Each structure stands twice: as C-alpha cells, then as structure tokens.
C-alpha cells in the first residue's frame, strides 16, 4: 500500500463492515479483497483477491476498482473510480447482496484517553467489541462461573476472577479476587486499582474497556498481527540483530531461516519478549509487547527445540499435568480432561496418547510439545527448530500441521535453519550473518532473489562473502517496499531509550500446583525403570561394601573404613538422584515459569521428593551395612539415642545434603550434554 503525506487534507473516516470497523487515516491507502494481507479482508467468493482500493486525495477519499471480476458499487452504482465520503454505502461483487461497507465520519476522541495501544483503530483488539453492557451502579463480577455478571468462557480465567466496583461518587476500581492467572490494568498486574475511562482491563483472553458509562468487551480470538520495528540486539560490541523490521499478518505462517550466527535465537527471544531487544519495538496487534508483556505473555506459546524432559510419561499424562499447572485450581477434572482431549484430537495424537513419549517418533514428540502450548489457546505460537531430528517424511507432516495451525486462527512463527515444505508458509524471513535482513517476502521468490538454487549453497555464500551487504540490497529492492514498508499495519512506535520490559508479576504459590509437581516427579521416577533400578540397587551395593568391611563387629581399624564407605555411599546416593534433575528440564521449566508457575513450588517439590527418596535410601544403606553388627560403642549407647539409629540419622542428613547440593549444581549448569532416551 502506498504511503501518502501525513499533511493530506482528506478527513479521517471509519469503514464499517459485517466483520468490524477500520479507522482510515489519510496517510495511506486501504486495499480491499480476499487476500489475507489486505487492509479490509472480505471472505466471499464474489470478491476478487485484490478487489478495490480507497485512496485519500485533497479534501476527500476516492474509491477505485482494481479490475475486479464482479465489480464495485457505491450507493448502487458501479464505479471504476469515484469520490466517496461519510454516508456512502459500498458493495463488493454484487449491487444487491454483495459484502457491504459503510463510510462514517470519525467521532472526536475522548480527551482523557490514555495511550493503551499505539493505534487502536488498526488493531484486532479495538475493531469491534464482542459485547457492550451498561456499567451498573454496583459491583460487577467477572469470571468463568455461570453466576457471574460477566461470564468469560476461558479456562485460563478463574471461576470468580475479578470485580469492577462502583463507588458512590461514580468512580470505579478493579479488584482481583485472588485469581490464578492475574488481572491486568493497561498491561500491568494489579490486585486493586482505580479504573479510569478507556482503561483496558485484561482477564485471560478478554479485555474490558469502560466508555461513556458502558463496558465494552473485546475477545482475543487468535487473529492477531505482529509488527516488528527496527529490532537491534547487541552483546557487548557484538551485534546479534541489526535493525530488523517486518510485519506478520493475521493467521500467517512465517518461517525464519539463516545460517549459524545469523541471530535467529536472539530474534526468537526478542519476539517473545523474554529477552527484549536493546532497541526497537514489537507490537502485538498494536499493543507494545514489552510494556504489556506481563499480560500478553499468557497469549504467547513457545515450543523450544529440546525434547520433553519427562519422556517416560505418556503423552496424555504429560498434557494432564500441564493442564493442572496452567489452569486455575477451581477448574474441574472434567473441564481439564475435555480440553486435553480436544488438543489430542486437533494434533492427531489419538492413537499415540497413551504411549510413553520416548517411544514416539520425532514428529509425534514435536506434536506433544506443541500440544502443551495449545492447551491455553495461544494467539501467537513460536517454534524453534520444529523439524530437527525427525526423518524427511516427518518433516513435511510437521510443516503441514503448522499450516493447519495458522489456518485455524493463529499467527505461527517458525525459526529453523532449513525446513522442507517452506512453500506452505505465507512469508519467509532470511537472516544473514550479523542478524541482518537478507530477504522478506513470499517463500517462492527467496532463492531467485538471492541468486541461488538451494539453501545450503546460499548459506555457504553468506558466510563466505562477508563483504557483501545483502541487507542494503534488500532495502533497495521492490520486495522491501512491498512487503515491509507498505505492508506494515502500525505506525512506528518511537523509543526514547533502551527497551526494558517490566518484570512479570510474581506468581503465587498454589497448593494444587505443588501437589501436581510432586505427583509428576514421582510418576517420572517410577516410569524410568533403569534409573529406578539404580536408585534401589545403589544403597544395597554400598551397604554390602560396609558389611564386608565391618564383619561381625567394628574395631578401631574397621570402624574408620566402614564410616568412610558409609559417607561415600551417602554422597553418591544423594548426588546420583539429583545431579541431572533440573538441568534436563531447563527449557521446559522456563516455559512453565513464563506462564505463571512459581519457582518456589518447583524447587520445593524437587526437595520434598528427593528428600523422601534419599532418606529412605540412607535407611537401607545403613541397615544393610550395620544391622546386626556389634558397633562396640563406648558404654553400649550413643549420645542422644542408640548407636544404629544415631548413625542412620547422620547418614540420612548427609545423603539429603548431597542431594540438595547436586540439585544446586544441576540448576547452575546451562544445559545437558546428553538428552534422556
């Protein structure tokens, strides 16, 4: 779409269609058609792919038909090009019953409107409210239960989630009712806060905005856009991303490819908001993702490249545990089970749901990882190397699945070094070394634009021809003008300084989450038969060694050796249980923390389970080694208790301490060198 001078004297208008309203600014053109990247998308077979365009002129707007098959009609008259204004009724494809649009003048904005989004009229959030109700002169309660004043059909919302309270002086406040996933005011988590006109209250996938005594509700159905503006990421003097900009439309499947060192990982962190860029902006349907990350993070799903950690559990058990962690405590088992089964059916996991994850093919394991994120119905889904590992035949099935996920109403972004089936994507972003944009546009034109026949050849050339400025070549091309400059839906969000995303709200520790983590850890230990055999056998082996040294009774010489073996056995037993525990779950745990799991519940559950196991092992170790042995204690007794129980307690404390130190080491290590089978 062509940019026009912002000094145009054409008035601002609102184009109202059956699917919503679009605020038309005189600074640009507005295209109408079936193309999903059109400004006004009309899903009707009588409408051409590129049907018509509305252009601002001096003092008025012009409607031009783009050689459509069935014509464009203004006030019942077919036109090729003509002036339109407030009150004009436009039909596309048929003068009688074609999709219609009405132009109306824009009402003056309220003087007290805060900058909740950069351009509300251009976002899905503000296209058209799903419901409008009068604000009562009393408390209005919002939640999932049928007895609320406003019922929100969303499993991420608590049964009684929040209240909007009206005070005698007419002012309002929002109060969180100890909800599981929090209540947000203009992107910030709040427990109790005054509510002003046109403030935005976020609850689950819904937003509520008071306007002129009425409460407007907007539901994030998944059809969201993402505008990436001038992202720059640097570590010291090294540039990882260099002024990367591109738009991602609704229901779009975008693939990001590039050689090693092209900044794909940095881009993924910046787009998800988990590692914000040092410069630039990411707009989630017009909302500043970094500023509102605390709220919007619950609408973003991330599937990392690493396999699932609890591979001995079945796919259904893994999904069920995740549903218990992410949904409120007041969600019934039936509700969770229904949602788990919906996701299993959606991803075609029905035949494999009751198999251990480690027995699934690589492609099926990827589907389980994606299913975990789909439980909460994210609108924006990121995947890191979704086809790494599986065979070529599976690669294509995964890409077809991603295409289906986008068509179902999500925006899907895939980061990969090279993926078969790129042709199913809507857009392709190619990054050159140094994090610079070498290409953005349709996948079918990428290799031709870059001048290569295959991706390995292109990536080798990127690394070899370091002096060639491919980013500058792309900026000078028609692809940049068409697919970046003219396709961006949002105006550039100015930045006065470095980006600093506010810290997410501190998750509240829930008893149900703690219980779920304990049960999941126990189930994972019991399902891993090899590790279980080691846990059971090690104290018996070390105890037998103690018994061999001690014989029938301890002497001054054998007592020292026996105690040394006991101590070594205790340390080995405790460390063997815990040293690999957290490191193999690193990425998975970060995903869980990002959607509200408190670290305290996670760590405490590990300590409780491992503590119980190590104490039991210490008892076995000591009893096997010293039961029935004459300990020859001075005076025949210990200090606070008999000698054998006293030694058992000391060994149990040592074993538990070793397990906790091993757990600490496991948490400090950046990643495991080997993955579980």
WONORGI-V47301 format. One record per backbone hydrogen bond with DSSP energy under -0.5 kcal/mol. NH is the residue of the N-H (numbers start at 1). CO is the residue of the C=O. If there is no record, write none. Layout:
BEGIN
nh=NH co=CO
nh=NH co=CO
END
This chain:
BEGIN
nh=4 co=27
nh=8 co=5
nh=13 co=24
nh=14 co=104
nh=15 co=22
nh=16 co=14
nh=16 co=102
nh=17 co=15
nh=17 co=20
nh=18 co=100
nh=20 co=17
nh=21 co=127
nh=22 co=15
nh=23 co=121
nh=24 co=13
nh=24 co=22
nh=25 co=23
nh=28 co=25
nh=29 co=2
nh=30 co=54
nh=32 co=52
nh=33 co=40
nh=34 co=48
nh=35 co=49
nh=38 co=35
nh=39 co=31
nh=40 co=31
nh=41 co=39
nh=42 co=33
nh=42 co=40
nh=43 co=41
nh=44 co=42
nh=47 co=44
nh=51 co=32
nh=51 co=49
nh=52 co=32
nh=53 co=64
nh=54 co=30
nh=55 co=53
nh=55 co=62
nh=57 co=60
nh=59 co=57
nh=61 co=84
nh=62 co=55
nh=63 co=82
nh=64 co=53
nh=64 co=62
nh=65 co=80
nh=66 co=51
nh=67 co=65
nh=73 co=91
nh=74 co=77
nh=75 co=73
nh=75 co=89
nh=77 co=74
nh=79 co=72
nh=82 co=63
nh=84 co=61
nh=87 co=103
nh=88 co=85
nh=90 co=88
nh=90 co=101
nh=91 co=73
nh=92 co=99
nh=93 co=71
nh=98 co=94
nh=99 co=92
nh=101 co=90
nh=102 co=16
nh=103 co=88
nh=104 co=14
nh=106 co=12
nh=113 co=110
nh=116 co=114
nh=118 co=286
nh=122 co=119
nh=123 co=120
nh=126 co=123
nh=127 co=124
nh=130 co=217
nh=131 co=217
nh=133 co=215
nh=135 co=213
nh=136 co=134
nh=138 co=136
nh=140 co=164
nh=141 co=139
nh=142 co=162
nh=143 co=150
nh=144 co=158
nh=145 co=159
nh=148 co=145
nh=149 co=141
nh=150 co=141
nh=152 co=143
nh=152 co=150
nh=153 co=151
nh=154 co=152
nh=157 co=154
nh=161 co=142
nh=161 co=159
nh=162 co=142
nh=163 co=175
nh=164 co=140
nh=165 co=163
nh=165 co=173
nh=167 co=171
nh=170 co=167
nh=172 co=195
nh=173 co=165
nh=174 co=193
nh=175 co=163
nh=176 co=191
nh=177 co=161
nh=178 co=176
nh=183 co=190
nh=184 co=202
nh=185 co=188
nh=186 co=184
nh=186 co=200
nh=188 co=185
nh=190 co=183
nh=193 co=174
nh=195 co=172
nh=196 co=194
nh=198 co=210
nh=199 co=196
nh=201 co=199
nh=201 co=208
nh=202 co=184
nh=202 co=200
nh=203 co=201
nh=203 co=206
nh=206 co=203
nh=207 co=218
nh=208 co=201
nh=209 co=216
nh=210 co=199
nh=211 co=214
nh=214 co=211
nh=215 co=133
nh=216 co=209
nh=216 co=214
nh=217 co=131
nh=218 co=207
nh=220 co=205
nh=220 co=218
nh=221 co=219
nh=224 co=222
nh=226 co=248
nh=227 co=283
nh=228 co=226
nh=228 co=246
nh=229 co=227
nh=229 co=281
nh=230 co=228
nh=231 co=244
nh=232 co=279
nh=233 co=241
nh=235 co=238
nh=236 co=234
nh=238 co=235
nh=240 co=233
nh=240 co=238
nh=241 co=233
nh=242 co=435
nh=243 co=241
nh=244 co=231
nh=246 co=228
nh=247 co=483
nh=248 co=226
nh=252 co=249
nh=254 co=252
nh=254 co=412
nh=255 co=427
nh=256 co=414
nh=257 co=255
nh=257 co=429
nh=259 co=431
nh=262 co=259
nh=267 co=263
nh=268 co=264
nh=269 co=265
nh=270 co=266
nh=271 co=267
nh=272 co=268
nh=273 co=269
nh=274 co=269
nh=275 co=269
nh=278 co=232
nh=279 co=232
nh=281 co=229
nh=283 co=227
nh=284 co=282
nh=284 co=287
nh=285 co=225
nh=285 co=283
nh=287 co=284
nh=289 co=282
nh=289 co=287
nh=292 co=288
nh=293 co=290
nh=295 co=187
nh=295 co=292
nh=296 co=292
nh=297 co=293
nh=298 co=295
nh=299 co=296
nh=300 co=297
nh=301 co=380
nh=303 co=382
nh=304 co=302
nh=311 co=309
nh=313 co=310
nh=315 co=355
nh=316 co=353
nh=318 co=314
nh=319 co=315
nh=320 co=316
nh=321 co=317
nh=322 co=318
nh=323 co=319
nh=324 co=320
nh=325 co=321
nh=326 co=322
nh=327 co=323
nh=328 co=155
nh=331 co=328
nh=336 co=332
nh=337 co=333
nh=338 co=334
nh=339 co=335
nh=340 co=336
nh=341 co=337
nh=342 co=338
nh=343 co=339
nh=344 co=340
nh=345 co=341
nh=346 co=342
nh=347 co=343
nh=348 co=345
nh=349 co=344
nh=352 co=349
nh=353 co=349
nh=353 co=350
nh=355 co=352
nh=357 co=313
nh=358 co=311
nh=359 co=356
nh=360 co=357
nh=365 co=361
nh=366 co=362
nh=367 co=363
nh=368 co=364
nh=369 co=365
nh=370 co=366
nh=371 co=367
nh=372 co=368
nh=373 co=369
nh=373 co=370
nh=374 co=370
nh=375 co=371
nh=376 co=373
nh=377 co=374
nh=378 co=373
nh=379 co=299
nh=380 co=299
nh=381 co=411
nh=382 co=301
nh=383 co=413
nh=384 co=303
nh=385 co=383
nh=385 co=415
nh=388 co=385
nh=395 co=391
nh=396 co=392
nh=397 co=393
nh=398 co=394
nh=399 co=395
nh=400 co=396
nh=401 co=397
nh=402 co=398
nh=403 co=399
nh=404 co=400
nh=405 co=401
nh=406 co=402
nh=407 co=403
nh=408 co=404
nh=409 co=406
nh=410 co=405
nh=410 co=406
nh=411 co=379
nh=412 co=252
nh=412 co=410
nh=413 co=381
nh=414 co=254
nh=415 co=383
nh=416 co=256
nh=416 co=414
nh=422 co=419
nh=424 co=421
nh=425 co=422
nh=426 co=253
nh=427 co=253
nh=428 co=441
nh=429 co=255
nh=430 co=428
nh=430 co=439
nh=431 co=257
nh=431 co=429
nh=432 co=436
nh=434 co=261
nh=435 co=432
nh=436 co=432
nh=438 co=430
nh=438 co=436
nh=439 co=430
nh=441 co=428
nh=445 co=442
nh=446 co=443
nh=447 co=443
nh=449 co=445
nh=450 co=446
nh=451 co=447
nh=452 co=447
nh=458 co=454
nh=459 co=455
nh=460 co=456
nh=461 co=457
nh=462 co=458
nh=463 co=459
nh=464 co=460
nh=465 co=461
nh=466 co=464
nh=468 co=465
nh=470 co=468
nh=473 co=469
nh=474 co=470
nh=475 co=471
nh=476 co=472
nh=477 co=474
nh=480 co=474
nh=481 co=477
nh=482 co=478
nh=483 co=479
nh=484 co=480
nh=485 co=480
nh=486 co=481
nh=488 co=484
nh=494 co=492
nh=499 co=278
nh=502 co=290
nh=514 co=510
nh=515 co=511
nh=516 co=512
nh=517 co=513
nh=518 co=514
nh=519 co=515
nh=520 co=516
nh=521 co=517
nh=522 co=518
nh=523 co=519
nh=524 co=520
nh=525 co=521
nh=526 co=522
nh=527 co=523
nh=528 co=524
nh=529 co=527
nh=532 co=528
nh=533 co=529
nh=534 co=530
nh=535 co=531
nh=536 co=532
nh=537 co=533
nh=538 co=534
nh=539 co=535
nh=540 co=536
nh=541 co=537
nh=542 co=538
nh=543 co=539
nh=544 co=540
nh=545 co=541
nh=546 co=542
nh=547 co=543
nh=548 co=544
nh=549 co=545
nh=550 co=546
nh=551 co=547
nh=553 co=550
nh=554 co=630
nh=559 co=555
nh=560 co=556
nh=561 co=557
nh=562 co=558
nh=563 co=559
nh=564 co=560
nh=565 co=561
nh=566 co=562
nh=567 co=563
nh=568 co=564
nh=569 co=565
nh=570 co=566
nh=571 co=567
nh=572 co=568
nh=573 co=569
nh=574 co=570
nh=575 co=571
nh=576 co=572
nh=577 co=573
nh=578 co=574
nh=579 co=575
nh=581 co=578
nh=582 co=578
nh=584 co=580
nh=585 co=582
nh=586 co=583
nh=589 co=585
nh=590 co=586
nh=591 co=587
nh=592 co=588
nh=593 co=589
nh=594 co=590
nh=595 co=591
nh=595 co=592
nh=596 co=593
nh=597 co=592
nh=598 co=596
nh=602 co=598
nh=603 co=599
nh=604 co=600
nh=605 co=601
nh=606 co=602
nh=607 co=603
nh=608 co=604
nh=609 co=605
nh=610 co=606
nh=611 co=607
nh=612 co=608
nh=613 co=609
nh=614 co=610
nh=615 co=611
nh=616 co=612
nh=617 co=613
nh=618 co=614
nh=619 co=615
nh=620 co=616
nh=621 co=617
nh=622 co=618
nh=623 co=619
nh=624 co=620
nh=625 co=621
nh=626 co=622
nh=627 co=623
nh=629 co=626
nh=630 co=552
nh=631 co=629
nh=636 co=633
nh=637 co=634
nh=638 co=641
nh=646 co=642
nh=647 co=643
nh=648 co=644
nh=649 co=645
nh=650 co=646
nh=651 co=647
nh=652 co=648
nh=653 co=649
nh=654 co=650
nh=655 co=651
nh=656 co=652
nh=657 co=653
nh=658 co=654
nh=659 co=655
nh=660 co=656
nh=661 co=657
nh=662 co=658
nh=663 co=659
nh=664 co=660
nh=665 co=661
nh=666 co=662
nh=667 co=663
nh=668 co=664
nh=669 co=665
nh=672 co=583
END
